[in-house]
Amino acid sequence: MSDYLVCDPVFSAPELLTPRTRMRGHRVDDFHAMVRMWSDEAVVRFISGRPSTPAETWSRLLRYIGHWRALAFGYWVVEDRETGAYLGEVGFADFKRDMEPSLDGIPEAGWALVPDIHGKGIATEAVRAALGWADAHFVGSKTACILNPDHTASVRVAEKCGFVSCGSATIGTAPVLLMERERDG
């Protein structure tokens, strides 16, 4: 997808290592851990506002795998580097959202982590690793993220990772904070 990538598609997620995490592509055997996370009220409260069904989570898993196959970017599973425990997901997407302003041609960053690790800096660590990868591989000069304006923890993660507020938008009837980040280097 020349709108996004510098290099030819790799068709699978590269492994990224941070001091505390290992980030890898999604596999079918991640399904049960994803169901647990996406059905947790603390995870979905500021995203969808309701727990995902197993069928919705299955579609999410296939969408994540498909992003890497079709666009050569997507989401990573974030695992504890020592134990291999599933900690959540971080990455980029092109969801073709029906919103103004449009994000067409701008990779959308996102993250969701299991509640046990909220507030421990794992999100910032993993998002920074993903952005480092993006800075080396995306053609465009910026990435974006959209957040519930009331989700102060995610807004702080975005700010620590270099995102700045550039306005608001609406998805359906929900107002969202639109943030952008210029590429490092």
Secondary structure, DSSP 8 states (H G I E B T S, - for coil): -TTTBSS---SS---EE-SSEEEE---GGGHHHHHHHHT-HHHHTTTTSS---HHHHHHHHHHHHHHHHHHS--EEEEEETTT--EEEEEEEE------SS--TTS-EEEEEE-GGGTTSSHHHHHHHHHHHHHHHHBSSSEEEEEE-TT-HHHHHHHHHTT-EEEEEEEETTEEEEEEEEE---
